[in-house]
């Protein structure tokens, strides 16, 4: 081979070697920046947000007890399984309030919280908590904090596996740190929200589907119905997907149906007539919390309902279009991500911890960023906007952390809302970007 050709053939290697060395050197820096961002978020929660809430509670006479969202479920389960009491009863609700708020709520005090903290869950959530009912709640609370942290790490890993997102060790470390250091994760852990558990169950079910373990996926999906409002849109999509190839996928529906029937039947055995009581508790919950979706809050109840209906119809049409797509495929991953992104917008509650359901959507946006920014100017601008919305909370918490050393604590705590400015808009931006991607890909999606 002539010398010129040899040099040309060797040039890619010669040029790529410095790039690889630069990338290797940059990895510790990126991990360190992710760790700094995560630490700033937790400093904000512990040093700014919670002290502000405590001072605000003292100022207005608001009660503060253990404030653990696990406690109402744990106490209700204990009273049901150990003492045979109705967890939906007014008497048990009063006992829950004493632990959760520190005292029973008083309707005559206008500054008292409106959330009665009733047992507004299906009875079968008690079966998941049964091993911990003989323990003191202080011990359960401490252990559950670490369990939730582990579940969030597992959720990240499982979604990455389910969506075929291959990352290096340092890449996984960065993503896990950023998720653990996000406000939805921090809020979920501090409040001990079972949404974290449901998010992990959904991630495990998606990974099981991608691996072809349909029976296991059905069992995990049945367990995730402890918070049915978080899984109904996804379950509808998966039902349509099962119909698309019944002979191969019937095990998913059979396993889910059998597991759910066992849960419902066992719950009926320990508390006859529980379904009616659960539905009444849900109705009461929506009344005293004013539970409406983000869309209904922003667009009026009627306008929000119309948009919700349109989104759900569009999701069903997409599911029908993709009903023959194999699990683990790009099209199937898009369906899962869109179903959960739409769920965040249509559920009748607004809390940042529900944004843990946006993890698969974020993974797709990061995995496919090169393709997405080539879709046109609008998707490119929207992608940059979503990136800015997601990054903003860390920039704000870094600022507040730095300000802590130069300003009195009371001054810094006044900026407690700063990291939350973008929280409301993140689900809209993510759903819009995924929707544009689905619309552009529609002609090339697997035919129905």
LODO-595378 format. One record per residue: x negated, y negated, z of N, C-alpha, C in turn; residue in three letters. Coordinates in steps of 0.2 Angstrom, whole numbers, plus 2048, in hexadecimal, padded with zeros to 3 digits. Example, Ala and Ser with C-alpha at 12.3 -4.5 7.8 and 13.67 -1.06 7.14 Angstrom:
# residues 2
7BE81C8277C28168277BE810827ALA
7C080B8237BC8058247C0800827SER
# end
This chain:
# residues 448
7FC8068008008008007FC7FA800UNK
7FD7F57FC7F97EF7FC7F97EB802UNK
7F47E78047F47E480A7F97DF80BUNK
7FC7DC8068017D78078077DB809UNK
8087E180680F7E480880E7E780FUNK
8087E98118077EC8188097E681DUNK
8067E081B8077DB82080F7D9820UNK
8127D981A8197D881A81D7DD81EUNK
81B7E381D81F7E982181E7E8828UNK
8187E682A8167E58318197DF835UNK
81B7DA83181D7D48338237D4838UNK
8287D883682E7D883B82C7DA842UNK
8277DF8428257E28498217DC84CUNK
81C7D98488187D484B81D7CE84EUNK
8227CC84A8267C784D82B7C9852UNK
82D7CF8528327D185782F7D385EUNK
8287D485E8257D68648257D0869UNK
8237CA8678237C486B82B7C386EUNK
8307C486A8367C386C8387C8871UNK
8367CE8708387D38768347D187CUNK
82E7CF87C82A7CD88282E7C7885UNK
8307C28818347BC88483A7BE887UNK
83E7C38848447C58878437C988EUNK
83D7CD88E83C7D089483A7CB89AUNK
8377C68988357C189D83B7BD89FUNK
8407BC89B8467B889C84A7BC8A1UNK
84A7C38A184F7C68A484F7C58ACUNK
8497C58AF84A7C38B684C7BC8B8UNK
84B7B78B384E7B18B48557B18B4UNK
8587B48AF85F7B58AE8637B88B4UNK
8607BD8B68627C18BC8627BC8C2UNK
85D7B88C385C7B38C88617AE8C8UNK
8637AC8C28687A78C186F7A98C3UNK
8707B08C18767B38C28777B38CAUNK
8727B58CD8727B68D48737AF8D8UNK
8707AA8D58717A38D88787A18D7UNK
87B7A28D18827A18D08877A48D4UNK
8867AB8D588A7AF8DA8897AC8E1UNK
8837AB8E38827A98EA8867A28EBUNK
88579E8E68897978E78907988E8UNK
89379D8E489A79E8E589C7A08ECUNK
8987A58EE89A7A78F58987A28FAUNK
89379E8F98927988FE8987938FEUNK
89B7928F88A178E8F78A77918FBUNK
8A87978FA8AD79A8FE8AC79A905UNK
8A679C9078A579C90F8A4795912UNK
8A179190E89E78B9118A3785910UNK
8A778590A8AB77F9088B2781909UNK
8B47869058BB7889048BF78A90BUNK
8BC78F90E8BF7919158BE78C91AUNK
8B978891B8B97839208BE77E91FUNK
8BF77C9188C47779178CB77A919UNK
8CC7809178D37839188D4783920UNK
8CF7859248CF78592B8D177E92EUNK
8CD77992B8CF77292E8D677092CUNK
8D87729268DE7709238E4773928UNK
8E377A92A8E777D92E8E877A935UNK
8E37789378E377593E8E776E93DUNK
8E576A9388E87649378F0764937UNK
8F27699338FA76A9328FD76F936UNK
8F977293B8FC77793F8FE77E93BUNK
8FB7809368FC7869328F978C936UNK
8FC7919378F979793A8F479B936UNK
8EF79D9398EA7A19368E87A793AUNK
8EA7AD9388E87B393B8E37B7938UNK
8E47BD9368DE7C19328DE7BF92BUNK
8E47BD9288E57BB9218E27C091CUNK
8E37C691E8E17CC91A8E77CE916UNK
8E77CE9108ED7D190C8EE7D890CUNK
8E97DC90F8E97E39108ED7E4917UNK
8ED7DF91B8F17E19228F87E2921UNK
8FC7DE91D9037E091D9047E791AUNK
9007E99159017F09138FF7F5918UNK
8F97F491B8F77F89208FB7F9926UNK
8FE7F49299027F492E9097F792CUNK
90C7F59269127F9924911800923UNK
90B80292090A80991F90980D926UNK
90680A92B90580D93190C80E935UNK
91080993591680993891B80E935UNK
91A80F92E91E81492B91C81B92CUNK
91581C92B91382392B912826932UNK
91082193790E82393E914822942UNK
91981E94191E81C94692581D942UNK
92681E93C92C81F939930819938UNK
92D81393893180D93793180B930UNK
93680792F9378049289327FE927UNK
92D7FF9229297F992192C7F391EUNK
9327F491B9357EE9189397EA91DUNK
93A7ED92393E7EA92893C7E392BUNK
9417DF92D93F7D993093A7D9936UNK
93B7DE93A9377DF9409307E093EUNK
92F7E59399287E69379257E0934UNK
9297DC9309267D692D9247D1932UNK
9287D09389267CC93D91F7CE940UNK
91E7D59419187D79449127D693FUNK
9147D693990E7D593490C7CE934UNK
9117C99359107C293590B7C093BUNK
90C7C49419087C39479017C4946UNK
9007CA9428F97CB9408F67C793BUNK
8FA7C69368F77C39308F77BB931UNK
8FC7B89348FB7B19358F97AF93DUNK
8F97B49418F87B29488FE7B194CUNK
9047B094990A7AF94D9107B0947UNK
9167B194A91B7B294591D7AB942UNK
91F7AB93C9207A59399267A293BUNK
92779B93C92C79793E92F793939UNK
935794936938790931939789933UNK
93978893A93A78193C93477C93BUNK
92E78093A92877C93992777C931UNK
92777692F927775927920776924UNK
91B77692891477892691277F926UNK
91778392991578A92991678D922UNK
91279292091279591A918798918UNK
91A79891192079B90F9207A290EUNK
91A7A590D9197AC90B91A7B0912UNK
9207B49129217B891891D7BE919UNK
9197C09149147C59159187CC917UNK
91E7CD9139217D391491E7D9910UNK
9207DF91191D7E590E9207E5907UNK
91E7E19029217E18FC91D7E58F7UNK
91C7EC8F99187F18F591C7F78F4UNK
91B7FB8EF91E8028F091C8068F6UNK
92080A8F891F80D8FF9198128FEUNK
9188148F79128198F790B8168F7UNK
90B80F8F890480C8FA90280F900UNK
90781190590581390B90181A90BUNK
90281E9068FE8249058F6822904UNK
8F581D9008EE81B8FF8EB819905UNK
8EE81690A8EC8139108EC818916UNK
8EF81D9158F082291A8EA82491EUNK
8E482591B8DE82791E8DC822923UNK
8DE81C9238DB8169278E081492CUNK
8E681792D8EB8149318EA816939UNK
8E581A93A8E481C9418DE817944UNK
8DB81393F8D580F9418D7808943UNK
8D38059478D57FE9498D47FA942UNK
8D87F59428D87F193B8D27ED93AUNK
8CF7EB9408C97E793F8C37EB93BUNK
8C37F293D8BF7F693A8C17F7933UNK
8C77F89318CA7F992B8C87F3926UNK
8C97ED9298C87E79258C17E6923UNK
8BC7E89288B57E79268B37ED921UNK
8B57F39228B47F891D8B77F6916UNK
8BD7F49168C07F29108BD7ED90CUNK
8BA7E890F8B67E390C8B17E6907UNK
8AD7EB90A8A87EE9068AA7F2901UNK
8B07F69028B37FA8FD8B57F68F7UNK
8B87F08F98BA7EC8F38B47E98EFUNK
8AF7E78F28A97E58EF8A77EB8EAUNK
8A67F18ED8A47F78E98A97F88E3UNK
8B07F78E48B57F88DF8B47F38D9UNK
8B27ED8DB8B17E88D68AB7EA8D1UNK
8A57EC8D489F7EF8D18A17F48CCUNK
8A57F98CF8A77FF8CB8AC7FD8C5UNK
8B07F88C68B57F58C18B17F38BBUNK
8AB7EF8BD8A77EC8B78A47F28B3UNK
8A17F78B789E7FC8B38A38008AFUNK
8A88028B28AD8068AF8B08028A9UNK
8B27FC8A98B47F88A38AF7F889EUNK
8A87F78A08A37F789B8A37FE897UNK
8A380389B8A380A8988A980B893UNK
8AF8098968B580A8928B580688BUNK
8B280088B8B27FC8858AC7FD881UNK
8A88028838A180387F89D7FD87FUNK
89C7FA8858987F48858917F6888UNK
88C7F78848867F98868817F4888UNK
87F7F488E87B7EF8918757F2894UNK
86F7EE8948697F089886A7EF89FUNK
8667F28A38667F28AA8677EB8ADUNK
8637E68AA8637DF8AC86A7DC8AAUNK
86C7DE8A48727DB8A28787DD8A6UNK
8787E38A887D7E68AD87D7E28B4UNK
8777E18B68767DE8BC8787D78BCUNK
8777D38B68797CC8B68817CC8B6UNK
8847D18B288B7D08B188F7D28B8UNK
88C7D78BB88F7D98C288E7D38C7UNK
8887D08C78877CA8CB88C7C58CAUNK
88D7C38C38927BE8C28997BF8C3UNK
89B7C68C28A27C88C48A37C88CCUNK
89E7CA8CF89E7CA8D789E7C38D9UNK
89B7BF8D689A7B88D889F7B38D5UNK
8A57B68D28AA7B28CF8AF7B18D4UNK
8B37AB8D48B87AA8D98BE7AF8D9UNK
8C07B28D38C57B78D48C37BD8D9UNK
8BC7BF8D88BA7C58DC8B97C28E3UNK
8B67BD8E48B57BA8EB8BC7BA8EEUNK
8C17B78EB8C87B68EE8CB7BD8F0UNK
8CA7C28EB8CD7C88EC8CA7CC8F2UNK
8C37CB8F28C07CE8F88C27CB8FFUNK
8C17C48FF8C37C19058CA7C2907UNK
8CF7C29038D67C39048D77CA905UNK
8D37CF9038D47D69038DA7D88FFUNK
8DA7D68F98E07D78F58DF7DE8F1UNK
8E57E18F18E57E88EE8E57E78E6UNK
8E57E18E38E47E08DC8DD7E28DAUNK
8D87E28DF8D27E48DD8D27EC8DCUNK
8D67EF8E18D67F68E08DA7F88D9UNK
8DF7F58D88E37F68D18DE7F58CBUNK
8DB7EF8CC8D67EE8C68D17F48C5UNK
8CE7F68CB8CA7FC8CA8CD8028C7UNK
8D38038C98D78098C78D88098BFUNK
8DA8038BD8DB8028B68D48038B2UNK
8CF8008B58C98018B18C78088B1UNK
8C880C8B68C78138B68CB8178B2UNK
8D18158B18D68188AC8D48178A5UNK
8D18118A48CF80F89D8C981389BUNK
8C48148A08BE81889F8C081F89EUNK
8C58228A28C78298A18CA82A89AUNK
8CE8258988D18258918CC82588CUNK
8C782188C8C18218878BD828887UNK
8BD82B88D8BA83188D8BE83788CUNK
8C583688A8C983B8888CC83F88EUNK
8CC83C8948CF83F89A8D683C89BUNK
8DA83F8978E183B8988E583D89EUNK
8E48438A18E88458A78E58408ADUNK
8DF8408AD8DC83B8B28DE8348B2UNK
8DE8328AB8E082B8AA8E882A8ACUNK
8EC82F8AB8F382E8AD8F482E8B5UNK
8F08328B88F08328C08EE82B8C2UNK
8E88288BF8E68228C28EB81C8C0UNK
8EE81D8BA8F38188B98F98188BDUNK
8FB81E8BF90181F8C48FF81B8CBUNK
8F981C8CD8F78198D38F68128D3UNK
8F580F8CD8F48088CC8FB8048CDUNK
9018088CC9078058CD9098038D4UNK
9048038D99058008DF9077F98DFUNK
9047F68D99067EF8D79097EF8D0UNK
90F7F18CF9127F28C99127EC8C4UNK
9127E68C79127E18C290C7E08BFUNK
9067E38C19007E28BE8FF7E78B8UNK
9037EC8B89027F28B39077F38AEUNK
90D7F08AF9127F28AA9117F08A3UNK
90E7EA8A190D7E989A9087EE897UNK
9037F089B8FE7F58999017FC898UNK
9057FE89D90980489C90D805896UNK
9117FF8949157FF88E910800888UNK
90B7FD8889067FE882904805882UNK
9028088888FF80F888905814886UNK
90B81288891181788691181787EUNK
91181187B91181187490B814871UNK
9058148748FF81787190081F872UNK
90382187790482887890982B872UNK
90E82787191382986B90F829865UNK
90A82586490682585D90382B85CUNK
9018308618FE83685F90083B865UNK
90683D86590984086B90684786CUNK
90484A8679028518688FB85186BUNK
8F784C86B8F184B86E8F1847875UNK
8F68438758F683E87B8FB83F880UNK
8FF84487F90584588490384688BUNK
8FC84988C8FA84A8938FA844897UNK
8F883E8938F88388978FF83689AUNK
90483789690B83589990D83A89EUNK
90C84189C90E8468A190A8458A8UNK
9048448A89008438AE90383D8B2UNK
9048378AE9068318B190D8328B4UNK
9128358B19198368B391983B8B9UNK
9158408B99158458BE9128428C5UNK
90C83E8C490983B8CA90E8368CDUNK
9118328C891682C8CB91C8308CEUNK
91E8358CB9248388CE92383B8D5UNK
91C83E8D691A8408DC91A83B8E1UNK
9178358DF91682F8E491D82D8E6UNK
92282C8E19298298E292C82E8E7UNK
92C8358E592F83A8E992D83A8F0UNK
92683A8F192383A8F89258348FCUNK
92682E8F89288288FC92F8298FEUNK
93382C8FA93A82D8FB93B831901UNK
93783690293783B90793583790EUNK
93083390E92E83091493382A916UNK
93682791193B82191294082190DUNK
94682590E94B82690994E81F908UNK
94F81E9019528178FF94D8128FEUNK
9478138FE94280E8FE94280A8F8UNK
94480D8F29448098EC9488028ECUNK
94E8038EF9537FD8F09507F88F5UNK
94C7FB8FA9497F68FF9437F38FCUNK
93F7F68F893A7F38F493C7EE8EFUNK
9417EF8EC9447EA8E79477E48EBUNK
94A7E58F094C7DF8F59467DB8F7UNK
9417DF8F993B7DB8FC9387D78F6UNK
9387DA8F09357D68EA9397D08E9UNK
9407D18E99447CB8E89437C58EDUNK
9427C88F49417C38F993A7C08F8UNK
9357C48F692E7C18F592E7BB8F0UNK
9327BC8EB9327B78E59367B18E8UNK
93B7B28EC93E7AC8EF93A7A88F3UNK
9377AB8F89337A78FD92C7A58FBUNK
92A7A88F59247A58F29257A18ECUNK
92B7A18EA92C79E8E39297A18DEUNK
9287A78DE9247AB8D99267AA8D2UNK
9227A68CE9237A58C791C7A68C3UNK
91C7A88BD9167A88B99137A28B8UNK
90C7A28B590979C8B490D7988AEUNK
90F79C8A99137998A39197968A6UNK
91D7998AA9237968AD9227908B1UNK
91C78F8B491A7898B89197848B3UNK
9157858AE9137808A991877E8A4UNK
91C7838A292178189C92878189FUNK
92A7818A59307818A89327898A8UNK
93778B8AC9397928AC93C7948A6UNK
9407908A294379389C93D793897UNK
93978E89693478E89192F793892UNK
92D79489892879989A92B7A0899UNK
9317A289A9347A88999347AA891UNK
9367A588D9367A688692F7A8884UNK
92A7A48869237A58849217AC887UNK
9237AE88D9217B588F9247BA88BUNK
92A7B988992E7BE88592A7BF87EUNK
9287B987B9247B987591E7BD875UNK
91A7BC87B9147BF87C9157C787DUNK
91A7C988091B7D088191D7D387BUNK
9217D08779237D287091D7D386CUNK
9197CE86C9127CE86890E7D486AUNK
90E7D58719097DB87390C7E1871UNK
9137E28719167E886F9157EA868UNK
9157E48649147E585D90D7E785BUNK
9087E485F9017E685E9007ED861UNK
9037EF8669027F68689057FB863UNK
90B7F986090D7FE85B9097FE855UNK
9067F98539017F984E8FB7FD84FUNK
8F97FD8558F38018578F480785BUNK
8FA80A85A8FC81085D8F881685BUNK
8F58168558F181C8538E981B855UNK
8E88158578E08148598DE81885EUNK
8D881B85D8D58208638D381C869UNK
8D381F86F8D181B8758CA81A874UNK
8C88148768C18128768BF80F870UNK
8C380E86B8C280B8658C2803866UNK
8C07FF8618C07F88628C77F6862UNK
8CC7F885E8D37F685E8D67F8864UNK
8D57FE8678D880086D8D57FB873UNK
8CF7FA8738CC7F58788D07EF878UNK
8D17EC8728D47E68718DB7E6874UNK
8DF7EB8738E57EC8768E57EC87DUNK
8E17F08808E07F08888DF7E988AUNK
8DA7E58878D87DF88A8DE7DA889UNK
8E17DA8848E77D58838ED7D7887UNK
8EE7DD8888F37DF88D8F27DC894UNK
8EC7DD8968EB7DA89D8EA7D389DUNK
8E77D08988E77C88988EE7C5898UNK
8F37C88948FA7C68948FD7C789BUNK
8FB7CD89E8FE7CE8A58FD7C88AAUNK
8F67C68A98F57C08AE8F97BA8ADUNK
8FB7B98A78FF7B38A59077B48A7UNK
9097BB8A79107BC8A79137BE8AEUNK
90E7C08B29107C38B99137BD8BDUNK
9187BE8C191B7B98C59177B68CBUNK
9107B68CB90C7B48D09067B18CDUNK
9037AC8D08FD7A88CE8F87A98D3UNK
8F37AC8D28ED7AD8D78E77AF8D3UNK
8E27AB8D48DB7AC8D18D97B48D1UNK
8DA7B78D68D87BE8D78DB7C38D1UNK
8E17C18CF8E47C58C98DF7C48C3UNK
8DB7BF8C28D77BF8BD8D27C48BCUNK
8D17C88C18CD7CE8C08CF7D38BAUNK
8D67D28B98D87D68B38D67D38ACUNK
8D27CD8AC8D07CB8A68C97CE8A5UNK
8C67D28A98BF7D58A88BF7D88A1UNK
8C37DC89F8C27DF8988C27DA893UNK
8C67D58938C67D088E8C07CC88EUNK
8BD7CB8948B67C78948B17CC891UNK
8B17D28938AC7D78908AD7D7888UNK
8B37D78858B37D787E8B17D087BUNK
8B27CB87F8B07C487C8A87C487CUNK
8A57C788189E7C788289B7CC87DUNK
89E7D187C89B7D787889B7D4871UNK
8A17D186F8A27D08688A17C8866UNK
89D7C586A89C7BD86989A7BB862UNK
8957BF85F8937BD8598997BD853UNK
89D7C38548A27C384F8A77BE850UNK
8A97BC8568AE7B88588AC7B1856UNK
8A67AF8578A57A88558A47A784DUNK
8A47AC8498A47AC8428AB7AC83FUNK
8B07AC8438B77AC8418BA7A683EUNK
8B67A08408B879A83E8B7795843UNK
8B878E8418B77898468BB78984CUNK
8C278A84B8C678A8518C4790856UNK
8C37968548C179B8588BA79985CUNK
8B67968588AF79585B8B078F860UNK
8B478A85F8B57858648B978886AUNK
8BD78C8698C178F86E8BD794872UNK
8B879786F8B379B8738AF797877UNK
8AC7928758A878D8798AC78A87EUNK
8B378987D8B77868838B878B888UNK
8B97928868BA79788B8B479888FUNK
8AE79888B8A879988F8A7793894UNK
8A978D8928A87878978AD78889DUNK
8B378A89C8B878C8A18B57918A6UNK
8B27968A38B079C8A88AA7998ACUNK
8A57968A889F7938AC8A078E8B1UNK
8A578A8B08A67848B48A67858BCUNK
8AA78B8BE8AA78C8C58A378C8C8UNK
89E7908C58977908C789478A8C7UNK
8957868C289277F8C289477B8C8UNK
89B77B8C989E7778CF89B77A8D5UNK
89B7808D68987838DD8917828DEUNK
88D7828D88867808D98857788DBUNK
88A7748D888A76D8DA88B76C8E2UNK
8917708E489376F8EB88E7728F0UNK
88A7778ED88577A8F287F7758F2UNK
87D7728ED87876D8ED87A7678F1UNK
8807658F188375F8F48837608FCUNK
8837678FE88476890587E766909UNK
87876590587276390987175C909UNK
87575890587575190587B74D908UNK
88075190988774E90B889751911UNK
88D74E91589075191B895757919UNK
89675C91D89A76191B8A175F919UNK
8A475A91D8AB75891C8AB755915UNK
8A67529138A674E90C8A6754907UNK
8A27599078A175E9028A8762902UNK
8AB7639088B17679088B7764904UNK
8B775D9038BC75A9008BC75C8F8UNK
8B675E8F68B67618EF8B77688EEUNK
8BB76B8F38BD7728F28C17748ECUNK
8C476F8E98C87718E38C47718DDUNK
8BE76E8DD8B976E8D78B87748D3UNK
8B677A8D68B57808D38BB7838D0UNK
8C17818D28C77848D08CB7808CAUNK
8C877B8C88CB7778C28CC77B8BCUNK
8C87808BA8C97838B48CD78A8B5UNK
8CE78C8BB8D17928BC8D87938B9UNK
8DC78E8B98E278F8B58E27908AEUNK
8DD78D8AB8DC78D8A38D97938A1UNK
8D57978A58D179C8A28D57A289FUNK
8DB7A48A28DF7A989F8E27A7898UNK
8E47A18988E679E8918E179E88CUNK
8DB79C88E8D679C8898D47A3886UNK
8D37A888B8D17AE8898D77B2885UNK
8DD7B18878E27B48838E37B187CUNK
8E27AA87C8E27A78758DD7AA871UNK
8D77AB8738D17AD86F8D27B486DUNK
8D57B88728D67BF8708DC7C086BUNK
8E17BB86C8E67BB8678E47B9860UNK
8E07B485F8DD7B28598D97B8856UNK
8D57BB85A8D17C18578D67C6855UNK
8DB7C88598E07CD8568E37CB850UNK
8E57C584F8E97C28498E47C2843UNK
8DE7C18448D97C183E8D87C883CUNK
8D87CD8418D67D48408DC7D883EUNK
8E27D583E8E87D883D8E87DC836UNK
8E67D98318E67DD82A8E27E382AUNK
8DC7E382F8D87E882F8D97ED834UNK
8DE7EC8398DF7F083E8E27F783BUNK
8E17FC83F8E480383D8EB80283BUNK
8ED8048358F48048338F9808838UNK
8FF80683890480983C90780F838UNK
# end
